[in-house]
Amino acid sequence: MFLNPQNSSQNVTITQLFNGHYDVAGNYLGIASLHNVEYKQRLISLFYDNITSYSRSPDAVVLNSGLHDGLYNYPYLTNFSDTATSTASFWDSVIALSANKEKKKPIIVYRTTVALAGFVRGSNSNPQKMDIYNRVMVDAFLHRFPEARVVDSFDMTFPFHYDNNYSDGGHYGRPGGGRHYFVDFMLVHTILNAICSLL
């Protein structure tokens, strides 16, 4: 939780849950993590308390399908498309649980996957593949959440993906001076603008 030091009633709480694997020590599952029942329950608990029937009702939710989805083995694009559709359906049911007393649902922001950089551009999450995967995921989520804001991290990071000046390959932002974090700051400001413009 972050508090305004001049007014403690003004505060923001940010909760992040890793979506690359249902186990934080694991990797390379992406949205296939939702096949794990315990992981799904952990996600639901962030929005709804099953014991007290209390809706946690966040003001905004930022969703992302990451590079781990490109690394997971989907033999055919239709397999990924089916998983994307079921993922959007799952999130639709979770968001419905978090509606507050006024039945106002949280603002939904969908952030696309970044473009891999440098020498790792030839991996299973290569930019050509992730361009298609991003389109599939955005279509699936906009079908369920037509009011959602889309932050196109892929197009925004594509100009920076040719080398590792701003990235270690898959993670933008690296130590060594302010300019190395430029992409991270750009994405954060864009996401905040997408949220704040609707508050």
Phi, psi and omega per residue, in radians:
M1 nan 2.396 3.095
F2 -2.008 2.235 -3.086
L3 -1.950 2.538 2.949
N4 -1.286 2.053 -3.082
P5 -1.083 -0.389 3.105
Q6 -1.551 -0.300 -3.109
N7 -2.666 1.691 -3.039
S8 -1.177 -0.247 3.086
S9 -1.289 -0.273 3.071
Q10 -1.667 1.890 -3.084
N11 -2.595 2.828 3.088
V12 -2.420 2.391 3.077
T13 -1.991 2.259 3.127
I14 -2.035 2.201 3.103
T15 -2.079 2.286 3.134
Q16 -2.197 2.377 3.070
L17 -2.215 2.178 3.141
F18 -1.038 2.275 -3.131
N19 -2.030 0.363 3.090
G20 -1.490 -0.336 -3.106
H21 -2.916 2.662 3.124
Y22 -1.255 -0.294 3.068
D23 -1.950 2.183 -3.074
V24 -1.076 -0.307 3.091
A25 -1.509 -0.117 -3.110
G26 -1.719 -3.081 -3.085
N27 -2.760 2.906 2.861
Y28 1.191 0.492 3.013
L29 -1.853 -0.689 -3.092
G30 1.107 -2.394 -3.085
I31 -1.181 -0.231 3.025
A32 -1.145 -0.220 3.054
S33 -1.026 -0.460 -3.108
L34 -1.213 -0.093 3.022
H35 -1.294 -0.254 3.136
N36 -1.569 2.094 -3.038
V37 -1.116 -0.741 -3.117
E38 -1.106 -0.672 3.115
Y39 -1.124 -0.738 3.112
K40 -1.079 -0.713 3.127
Q41 -1.141 -0.628 3.095
R42 -1.103 -0.722 3.097
L43 -1.117 -0.815 -3.115
I44 -1.046 -0.664 -3.100
S45 -1.113 -0.374 3.087
L46 -1.275 -0.308 -3.084
F47 -1.980 -0.409 -3.004
Y48 -2.697 2.265 3.117
D49 -1.615 1.924 -3.087
N50 -1.144 -0.455 -3.085
I51 -1.357 -0.808 -3.094
T52 -1.706 -0.055 -3.061
S53 0.992 0.634 -3.094
Y54 -1.730 2.198 3.088
S55 -1.454 2.212 -3.118
R56 -1.426 -0.366 2.957
S57 0.730 1.251 3.049
P58 -1.218 2.724 3.105
D59 -1.302 -0.561 -3.088
A60 -2.610 2.620 3.101
V61 -2.301 2.213 3.084
V62 -1.869 2.065 -3.121
L63 -1.908 2.617 -3.095
N64 -2.648 2.407 2.940
S65 -1.835 2.067 -2.971
G66 -1.663 -3.028 -3.136
L67 -1.125 -0.348 3.111
H68 -1.071 -0.491 3.109
D69 -1.163 -0.590 3.091
G70 -1.259 -0.465 -3.129
L71 -1.448 -0.453 3.122
Y72 -1.214 2.552 -3.043
N73 -1.451 1.721 2.959
Y74 -1.824 1.849 -3.064
P75 -1.014 -0.554 -3.119
Y76 -2.340 2.664 3.131
L77 -1.060 -0.559 3.124
T78 -1.089 -0.557 3.084
N79 -1.096 -0.777 3.122
F80 -1.175 -0.687 3.135
S81 -1.070 -0.756 3.106
D82 -1.090 -0.730 3.130
T83 -1.162 -0.677 3.104
A84 -1.090 -0.739 3.133
T85 -1.110 -0.789 3.134
S86 -1.186 -0.555 3.092
T87 -1.162 -0.800 3.105
A88 -1.080 -0.657 3.107
S89 -1.133 -0.753 3.093
F90 -1.029 -0.836 -3.115
W91 -1.144 -0.573 3.078
D92 -1.051 -0.758 3.137
S93 -1.202 -0.627 3.130
V94 -1.206 -0.784 3.139
I95 -1.074 -0.642 3.117
A96 -1.068 -0.589 3.127
L97 -1.176 -0.451 -3.017
S98 -1.634 0.056 3.127
A99 -1.057 2.332 -3.099
N100 -1.418 -2.997 -3.052
K101 -1.054 -0.527 3.115
E102 -1.475 0.108 -3.137
K103 1.071 0.479 3.113
K104 -1.585 2.092 -3.136
K105 -1.408 2.706 3.115
P106 -1.159 2.755 3.025
I107 -1.177 2.334 3.135
I108 -1.891 2.185 3.028
V109 -2.082 2.166 3.069
Y110 -1.824 2.139 -3.123
R111 -1.869 2.127 -3.115
T112 -1.304 2.940 -3.119
T113 -1.269 2.517 3.096
V114 -1.289 2.851 3.063
A115 -1.512 2.226 3.095
L116 -1.032 2.598 -3.044
A117 -2.079 2.809 2.993
G118 1.060 -2.443 -3.017
F119 -1.244 -0.261 -3.122
V120 -1.552 0.102 -3.138
R121 -1.094 -0.316 3.140
G122 -1.603 0.171 -3.118
S123 -1.340 -3.092 3.131
N124 -1.182 -0.225 3.045
S125 -1.825 0.619 -3.094
N126 -1.043 2.703 -3.059
P127 -0.984 -0.636 -3.128
Q128 -1.107 -0.767 -3.141
K129 -1.186 -0.792 -3.072
M130 -1.212 -0.438 3.031
D131 -1.040 -0.788 3.123
I132 -1.214 -0.798 -3.136
Y133 -1.035 -0.695 3.095
N134 -1.048 -0.764 -3.135
R135 -1.093 -0.717 3.130
V136 -1.098 -0.799 -3.120
M137 -1.157 -0.746 -3.140
V138 -1.094 -0.754 3.108
D139 -1.046 -0.772 -3.119
A140 -1.107 -0.750 -3.106
F141 -1.297 -0.669 3.126
L142 -1.204 -0.447 3.050
H143 -1.120 -0.694 3.134
R144 -1.493 -0.591 -3.075
F145 -2.220 1.282 -3.095
P146 -1.089 -0.344 -3.137
E147 -1.527 -0.060 -3.062
A148 -1.142 2.564 2.991
R149 -1.577 2.388 3.112
V150 -1.916 2.159 3.028
V151 -1.801 1.967 -3.028
D152 -1.494 1.401 -3.134
S153 -1.124 -0.486 -3.116
F154 -1.127 -0.921 3.136
D155 -1.135 -0.588 -3.114
M156 -1.256 -0.529 -3.129
T157 -1.635 -0.255 -3.077
F158 -0.976 -0.712 3.135
P159 -1.120 -0.280 -3.072
F160 -1.842 0.128 -2.962
H161 -1.607 -0.028 -3.055
Y162 -1.318 -0.452 3.128
D163 -2.413 -3.007 -3.108
N164 -1.861 0.472 3.136
N165 -1.117 -0.550 -3.101
Y166 -2.071 0.130 -2.966
S167 -2.701 2.717 2.991
D168 -1.612 0.110 -3.109
G169 2.190 -0.964 -3.138
G170 -2.029 -0.243 -3.075
H171 -2.102 2.023 3.117
Y172 -1.410 2.577 -3.055
G173 1.665 2.119 3.120
R174 -2.631 2.689 -3.100
P175 -1.166 2.787 3.069
G176 2.149 0.466 3.128
G177 2.039 2.720 -3.051
G178 -0.981 -0.673 -3.035
R179 -1.126 -0.463 -3.126
H180 -1.184 -0.407 3.138
Y181 -1.677 0.122 -3.055
F182 -0.955 -0.784 -3.066
V183 -1.126 -0.760 3.102
D184 -1.029 -0.809 -3.141
F185 -1.098 -0.717 3.129
M186 -1.041 -0.795 -3.120
L187 -1.170 -0.745 3.138
V188 -1.085 -0.786 3.135
H189 -1.102 -0.657 3.136
T190 -1.162 -0.749 3.116
I191 -1.116 -0.781 3.127
L192 -1.083 -0.689 3.084
N193 -1.125 -0.663 3.120
A194 -1.113 -0.634 3.140
I195 -1.357 -0.908 -3.011
C196 -1.135 -0.481 -3.141
S197 -1.185 -0.257 -3.119
L198 -1.890 -0.074 -3.128
L199 -1.406 nan nan
